[in-house]
Every structure is written in structure tokens, then in C-alpha cells.
Amino acid sequence: MQVDDPNPIKRPPLIETHLEKETRINTVLSSVHSKDLFEHNVACFIAAQILQVPESKMLDADIIKVFISKQAPKKSNIKEYLYFAYEFLTLSEEWEAAIHFKKIANIKFSPINHSASQWTEQDLEILRIYFKDEESWENPLFNSPLNDPMGLKFLDENQNLTEDLLKNLKKAKANELSPELKNKFQRLIYMIYNKSQKSVVYQLMDLVFEKLFEENEFQLFPQKNFDLIINNFKYGAEPDRYLGYLPKGMSSLVVIEDISLKEEMEYFAIPQLIAGSIALLQQKKNIKISINEISYSETSETYLWPFEQEKYIFMLRVIGFKITFFRFKPNQDFISAVIRGLRPKQKTLVEKTDIDGKSLLDPAEREMIVKGLLNIKKYIKENF
């Protein structure tokens, strides 16, 4: 299903004067707001080349590639500048030059045209989404002292849980009701350790959030299909779990994805995790309308997410009992670019913890996970 584009592209007339051409290109040039000095230089170089080309000839796209290859800063990502040049050509509506440049620069850029479950790293590249590790976070989730009573109680109840305990139980062929396993959390961990069903991982995450988040303020919702609008078409995204903050009616604060028993610890499913968060960020407020004493709900044009306040959205990737944390600050320009099928003007930086994940089975890492979740809870209460 296609949705209306609120800002349709206005194509230049088939025949335009040099002044009209100059106005068109300068308009595109002024719309480029980049903090990257070389991107600005690339835009100016292409604009100058376009204005120098006679009407009867096509812009020489090879010159642009040579300029980028020779002038790009050392150790920079040249591919990123090639993408930028291609986007500038398309925004300038220099279609023939853009097609030729795409070919010679080996650019795989194409509008994303599939649901969240099919996203790959290439889709993240198109949307200029990049990652940085926890060591460079300004405010790591795990460094603050633990003083939340729910967290302290949870850790105290599970002091005995270690991998050595589970190894010994496994050797003794113990079952999930073994007296050494003191509570449901420990029994679920043991079942995952023995590679039980995928559903057990869902139960584990439900239980962890139940133990750490107040039920009168937070709700962990089950899997649900959300509309994911890309390039003005509706696709689908189904986060495995998503956390709602009941006092504010927010349901897009924490997205949990890839709940599974998989042992692969590469970047598998991270693009789907990002896609799920984008789908939730696109959700709009419902408003109640009453006509002749009959009330009904209708979707407004106002987003649920407070983009103007630059708040973090958090994501968790769960494989077995290992959890990786992600967070980023979305803005409305980014969401609008996704909806319209454009490449965002600015990069989006996603902060993450180690990709192998922190383990609920290891006591020290379990404390870090608890701190991380409690700090997310504290952040939500203080900022929403």
C-alpha cells in the first residue's frame, strides 16, 4: 500500500535557462547540511561541474569519482563519499550522470523495499547507521552504583547460580526441578543451558523484566506486527518484545529482538533489531473523536516519540541467556527520510555493548545486565 508523499519532488522543466539551472542547483546545494568538510567540498565540486556542462552534453561522472578518490581524507571511508555524491546527483536530478556514476562507483544503493525480517547490513548502510562500542560511551549503562531494591533482591536470590553449578547438575543428569536450582529464573537458565525450546528464552526475558520493572508502571508486550513505512510503502516489523511505560502511554522505549537459542554471535539480526525500532518510532498518537455522542479513535499526525527532545531508544538482542545492549537518539529528519525513501542527511550513531553479549549465567556479567536494565528504567522515568 502506498501512502501520499507530503513533499513530492518538483522536476525542472525539460528546457531551462542557465539562470533556472543555477537556481535549481543552488537550492540543492543549500539543502546539504553536513558537518563533514569533505562532503561539503564534494557537493560544491559537483555543483560547479553541473553548471559548467552545456545543455547538450551529459556531466562527466568519472571526474567526480576521480576527485573523491584523490582528495578524500586519509583513512576515511571513501565509499561513504561515493554514496553522498550519488545522492547529490539524484537530488540535483542529473539522472543520466547519476546512473553512470552509480555504475562506475559500484554503488548498490536502491530504495529499501522489504519488511524488517529481510533487512541486512546494506540497508543500514543506505540509512547511514553506524555503530560504536561501549568503551566510548559518554555515560555507560553499567558504571553507576546499584541501589535499586528490586535489583538487589534479584541478585541476592541468585548468588548461587554459576556455570560450574550447571555443569555439575548436567553430569548428575539432574532435571529442571533439582533442589540446587532455587527459583524459576535458575530453572529457566538451566533449560537454556541444556538447549531447550526457544519458548524458554521468551519466558526468561518475561521473568527478568517482571523482577526488575514495576508492573504498575511498565508492561512488556508480546510480539506484534507494526507498519514500517519505507519509500512511501507499508511493510511490516515484528519485534519479539517491546516495553511500554504506562504513565505516558509510550510503547517504544525498549525493543527486544532475536530471542533465540542460536549460538552464532556475529551481527545476525541486528538490522532487524534496528528496523523494529524504526517501526515503533513511526507510531502516531491516537485521538478520541466524539460526534453525536458516538466516540471513536483516529490516528493523528503527531508522533508518539518526542523527537524534539533527543531521547534515547534502547534495544536488546537476546541469544540464549546472553544480552547485548544498543541505544541511539533518533530525530524526526531521520524518520522522515526513511518514510520518503531518501538517504538521511546525517549519520545515526548506535552505541552498543560487546557483540558476544553479557551472560546472565556469569555472576559479574549478571550484575552488569541488571545495572543496565535498571539504568534504562531510571532513564525512562526521568525523561518521559
ZICOR-V980406 format. One record per helix or strand. SS is the DSSP state (h for helix, s for strand). FROM is the first residue (numbers start at 1). LEN is the number of residues. Records with the same first field share a line. If there is no record, write none. Layout:
SS = FROM-LEN ; FROM-LEN
This chain:
s = 2-1 ; 129-5 ; 218-4 ; 226-5 ; 233-5 ; 241-5 ; 250-11 ; 284-8 ; 294-10 ; 312-8 ; 322-8 ; 348-5 ; 358-2
h = 18-14 ; 37-16 ; 61-11 ; 78-14 ; 95-10 ; 116-3 ; 121-6 ; 134-3 ; 149-9 ; 163-9 ; 184-10 ; 198-15 ; 246-3 ; 270-12 ; 307-3 ; 332-9 ; 363-21
